[in-house]
């Protein structure tokens, strides 16, 4: 889990490394950069989520129309991603902060809800500090930790099950969850670069492959049927991966490489789309970065 401290000492938690600035402690980060000397804002899967969503033509049209259309539910969270400044979107989001609707910052979409820790209470116990999300237990202290743990699970299971029946599944996940346990930033960067180059390219496919360095990694030369077949296959594979990633970003899933349309399946909805709120809270003031640590 990654910890991000903001000015005002507010802390946000992320399951994957957030983008970093020169204020952050990155000594303990285990994230491999997407390329040599990559800027801090690109050293995060959340940057590539934003970047691939920006490549979606339907979502771009949604942004142009003020958040209306088939992707309006996604726009309610991600807002307008057309501007080039990722860190601006990460800190402040893509909505106008007019107080009319909830204005999500980019990072608030991916941070984990804060759960109060289990703690030992000192006598005399002040029960007024407890709320309906806490339970007071008396646990005899012994040297048999395994037995204590087993008894704790046996005692708590019916309590938790009863609460789930009354209140439903706990909302203990981020609004949008990274679908891969260990996404490769290098792979995502390679796929994104190929897709963006294709959008700009007006010449032959082989020349596009040359510009991407694909031909350098495949034996043979132009005019050789086997060589060209391998080049085109490699290029097509990259572009197909990009199309699937963009399509699934439209569904609020990333980096999801599953072609649900081809398989005739429906993907699981992100947590944000499962939550039902009675009112839309007013926009809150943005948080400012102070630094981050790995916990």
Phi, psi and omega per residue, in radians:
X1 nan 2.412 3.122
X2 -1.841 2.435 -3.118
X3 -1.957 2.262 3.129
X4 -2.101 2.021 3.125
X5 -1.668 2.306 3.140
X6 -1.819 2.867 3.008
X7 -1.048 2.435 -2.998
X8 1.646 -0.022 3.072
X9 1.175 0.304 2.990
X10 -1.268 2.447 -3.096
X11 -2.038 2.362 3.052
X12 -2.055 2.545 -3.090
X13 -2.057 2.431 -3.126
X14 -2.335 2.466 3.083
X15 -1.367 -0.341 3.084
X16 -2.221 2.699 -3.031
X17 -1.045 2.191 3.045
X18 -1.361 2.878 3.045
X19 -1.060 2.609 -3.100
X20 -2.106 2.766 3.096
X21 -2.112 -3.098 3.140
X22 -1.253 -0.073 3.090
X23 -1.568 -0.146 -3.019
X24 -1.614 2.603 3.000
X25 -1.555 1.904 -3.071
X26 -1.900 0.215 -3.064
X27 -1.105 -0.505 -3.080
X28 -1.758 0.057 -3.121
X29 -1.219 2.370 3.125
X30 -1.905 0.214 -3.118
X31 -1.401 2.232 3.088
X32 -1.389 2.274 -3.132
X33 -1.140 2.697 -3.115
X34 -1.212 -0.424 3.087
X35 -2.829 2.905 -3.101
X36 -1.062 2.381 3.090
X37 1.054 0.522 3.102
X38 -1.153 2.438 3.083
X39 -1.124 2.710 -3.057
X40 -1.007 -0.601 -3.084
X41 -1.209 -0.346 3.124
X42 -1.601 -0.105 -3.110
X43 -1.546 0.841 -3.097
X44 -2.715 2.437 3.089
X45 -1.119 -0.417 -3.128
X46 -1.211 -0.538 3.050
X47 -1.097 -0.780 -3.081
X48 -1.245 -0.506 3.020
X49 -1.036 -0.880 3.111
X50 -1.057 -0.760 -3.069
X51 -1.159 -0.735 3.131
X52 -1.225 -0.620 3.097
X53 -1.116 -0.590 3.114
X54 -1.139 -0.359 -3.138
X55 -1.479 -0.098 -3.124
X56 -1.365 2.098 3.101
X57 -1.164 -0.760 3.092
X58 -1.070 -0.648 -3.134
X59 -1.283 -0.611 3.084
X60 -1.090 -0.699 3.094
X61 -1.136 -0.659 3.091
X62 -1.064 -0.742 3.118
X63 -1.118 -0.736 -3.139
X64 -1.100 -0.512 -3.105
X65 -1.674 0.324 3.063
X66 1.264 0.462 3.073
X67 1.557 0.329 3.108
X68 -1.808 2.839 3.111
X69 1.938 -2.985 -3.057
X70 -1.056 -0.454 -3.106
X71 -1.797 0.395 -3.110
X72 -1.073 -0.633 -3.126
X73 -1.146 -0.619 3.091
X74 -1.270 -0.676 3.126
X75 -1.070 -0.559 3.139
X76 -1.017 -0.410 3.129
X77 -1.819 -0.868 -3.027
X78 -1.463 -0.445 3.125
X79 1.167 -2.761 -3.091
X80 -1.437 2.023 -3.123
X81 -1.840 0.195 -3.090
X82 -1.202 -0.648 3.098
X83 -1.044 2.624 -3.015
X84 -1.396 -0.219 -3.001
X85 -1.503 1.699 -3.130
X86 -1.095 -0.787 -3.082
X87 -1.127 -0.551 3.042
X88 -1.102 -0.784 3.106
X89 -1.153 -0.705 -3.120
X90 -1.065 -0.723 -3.082
X91 -1.459 -0.647 -2.971
X92 -2.087 -0.234 3.137
X93 1.464 -3.071 -3.081
X94 -1.977 0.391 3.126
X95 -1.987 2.685 2.992
X96 -1.254 2.318 -3.128
X97 -1.585 1.314 -3.088
X98 -1.798 0.051 3.118
X99 1.379 -0.018 -3.102
X100 -1.455 -0.685 -3.100
X101 -2.320 2.889 3.081
X102 -1.085 2.234 3.114
X103 -1.936 1.804 -3.107
X104 -1.469 2.351 2.912
X105 -1.367 2.781 3.130
X106 -1.000 -0.785 -3.060
X107 -1.190 -0.462 3.139
X108 -1.218 -0.294 3.111
X109 -1.284 -0.461 -2.983
X110 -1.997 -0.152 -3.111
X111 -1.307 2.624 -3.129
X112 -1.483 2.482 3.068
X113 -1.059 2.521 3.139
X114 -1.482 2.190 3.109
X115 -1.877 2.268 3.104
X116 -1.006 2.409 -3.092
X117 -1.322 2.738 2.963
X118 -1.254 2.328 -3.085
X119 -2.522 2.723 3.098
X120 -1.551 2.291 3.115
X121 -1.675 2.442 -3.136
X122 -1.656 2.472 3.091
X123 -1.294 2.530 -0.078
X124 -1.297 2.504 -3.035
X125 -1.464 2.231 3.098
X126 -1.659 1.685 -3.083
X127 -1.254 -0.211 3.133
X128 -1.193 -0.326 -3.139
X129 -1.402 -0.153 -3.118
X130 -1.587 2.541 3.052
X131 -2.048 -3.032 -3.072
X132 -1.295 -0.007 3.081
X133 -1.713 0.077 -3.133
X134 -2.112 2.695 3.071
X135 -2.278 2.436 -3.105
X136 -1.693 2.149 -3.103
X137 -2.115 2.692 2.973
X138 -1.957 1.948 -3.047
X139 -1.987 1.918 3.074
X140 -1.092 2.270 -3.121
X141 -1.456 2.203 3.092
X142 -2.476 3.088 3.124
X143 -1.534 -0.088 -3.096
X144 -1.659 1.437 -3.088
X145 -1.130 -0.624 -3.137
X146 -1.083 -0.745 3.127
X147 -1.177 -0.713 3.114
X148 -1.053 -0.761 -3.132
X149 -1.119 -0.744 3.140
X150 -1.115 -0.742 3.133
X151 -1.164 -0.643 3.116
X152 -1.092 -0.796 3.125
X153 -1.112 -0.706 -3.139
X154 -1.131 -0.664 -3.134
X155 -1.283 -0.728 -3.017
X156 -1.409 -0.448 -3.053
X157 -0.975 -0.913 3.135
X158 -1.133 -0.526 3.107
X159 -1.161 -0.783 3.131
X160 -1.170 -0.734 -3.135
X161 -1.104 -0.692 3.109
X162 -1.117 -0.709 3.129
X163 -1.157 -0.663 3.110
X164 -1.141 -0.650 3.101
X165 -1.143 -0.575 -3.090
X166 -1.466 -0.674 -3.020
X167 -2.004 -0.100 -3.114
X168 1.520 -3.066 -3.132
X169 -1.059 2.443 3.125
X170 -1.152 2.427 3.120
X171 -1.591 1.238 -3.046
X172 -1.891 0.335 3.106
X173 -2.037 2.799 3.043
X174 -1.114 2.786 3.107
X175 -0.992 -0.717 3.115
X176 -2.283 2.205 -3.014
X177 -1.937 2.327 3.050
X178 -1.071 2.206 -2.984
X179 -1.431 -0.225 3.128
X180 -1.886 2.368 -3.139
X181 -1.196 -0.457 -3.103
X182 -2.548 1.250 -3.093
X183 -1.167 2.465 3.126
X184 -1.591 1.964 3.127
X185 -1.174 -0.594 3.117
X186 -1.086 -0.749 3.132
X187 -1.154 -0.775 3.135
X188 -1.088 -0.692 3.128
X189 -1.153 -0.704 3.129
X190 -1.097 -0.759 -3.138
X191 -1.181 -0.773 -3.133
X192 -1.109 -0.734 3.133
X193 -1.063 -0.738 3.129
X194 -1.110 -0.753 -3.125
X195 -1.131 -0.798 -3.120
X196 -1.147 -0.637 3.097
X197 -1.139 -0.665 3.120
X198 -1.099 -0.662 -3.129
X199 -1.136 -0.510 -3.119
X200 -1.588 -0.376 -2.978
X201 -1.373 2.367 3.130
X202 -2.097 -0.059 -3.109
X203 -1.641 -2.665 -3.093
X204 -1.381 2.695 -3.106
X205 -1.075 -0.618 -3.138
X206 -1.116 -0.705 3.120
X207 -1.132 -0.586 3.054
X208 -1.122 -0.756 3.113
X209 -1.089 -0.643 3.101
X210 -1.094 -0.793 -3.107
X211 -1.118 -0.448 -3.140
X212 -1.595 -0.035 3.123
X213 1.393 0.183 -3.115
X214 -1.173 -0.719 -3.082
X215 -1.148 -0.451 -3.133
X216 -1.206 -0.395 -3.067
X217 -1.730 0.057 -3.108
X218 -2.139 2.219 -3.114
X219 -1.090 2.569 3.111
X220 1.897 -3.033 -3.119
X221 -2.540 2.958 -3.110
X222 -0.999 2.394 -3.088
X223 1.737 -0.353 3.086
X224 -1.432 2.022 -3.071
X225 -0.975 -0.768 -3.124
X226 -1.143 -0.719 3.112
X227 -1.099 -0.855 -3.101
X228 -1.140 -0.635 3.112
X229 -1.088 -0.740 3.120
X230 -1.154 -0.674 3.124
X231 -1.097 -0.858 -3.105
X232 -1.148 -0.644 3.111
X233 -1.117 -0.754 3.128
X234 -1.131 -0.768 3.133
X235 -1.115 -0.781 -3.128
X236 -1.094 -0.661 -3.139
X237 -1.091 -0.747 3.124
X238 -1.103 -0.789 -3.089
X239 -1.216 -0.582 3.086
X240 -1.174 -0.716 3.080
X241 -1.057 -0.707 3.127
X242 -1.097 -0.770 -3.135
X243 -1.048 -0.736 -3.130
X244 -1.185 -0.740 3.127
X245 -1.094 -0.717 3.130
X246 -1.155 -0.780 3.139
X247 -1.054 -0.739 -3.128
X248 -1.309 -0.473 3.017
X249 -1.107 -0.598 3.064
X250 -1.116 -0.414 3.137
X251 -1.598 0.007 -3.106
X252 1.429 0.429 -3.124
X253 -2.236 2.326 -3.141
X254 -2.880 2.516 -0.173
X255 -1.554 1.773 -3.073
X256 -1.756 2.028 -3.086
X257 -1.644 0.139 -3.108
X258 -1.422 2.226 3.081
X259 -1.540 1.536 -3.068
X260 -1.164 -0.592 3.124
X261 -1.116 -0.749 -3.131
X262 -1.167 -0.646 -3.116
X263 -1.483 -0.177 -3.112
X264 1.199 0.568 -3.109
X265 -2.003 2.829 3.056
X266 -1.923 2.228 -3.136
X267 -1.284 2.765 3.056
X268 -1.187 2.415 3.130
X269 -1.244 2.549 3.021
X270 -1.156 2.777 -3.099
X271 -0.969 -0.633 -3.101
X272 -1.031 -0.639 -3.085
X273 -1.434 -0.201 3.118
X274 -1.559 -0.311 -3.061
X275 -1.478 2.425 3.106
X276 -2.009 2.097 3.124
X277 -1.974 2.451 -3.130
X278 -1.353 -0.539 3.140
X279 -2.410 2.700 3.041
X280 -1.618 1.997 -3.126
X281 -1.161 2.668 3.132
X282 -1.199 2.739 -3.131
X283 -1.089 2.482 3.129
X284 -1.865 2.842 -3.123
X285 -1.205 2.532 -3.129
X286 -1.198 2.690 3.063
X287 -1.681 2.711 -3.138
X288 -2.019 2.558 -3.097
X289 -1.228 2.476 2.984
X290 -2.157 -0.593 3.138
X291 2.788 3.022 -3.138
X292 -2.541 2.725 3.103
X293 -2.391 2.768 3.024
X294 -1.645 2.231 3.089
X295 -2.100 nan nan
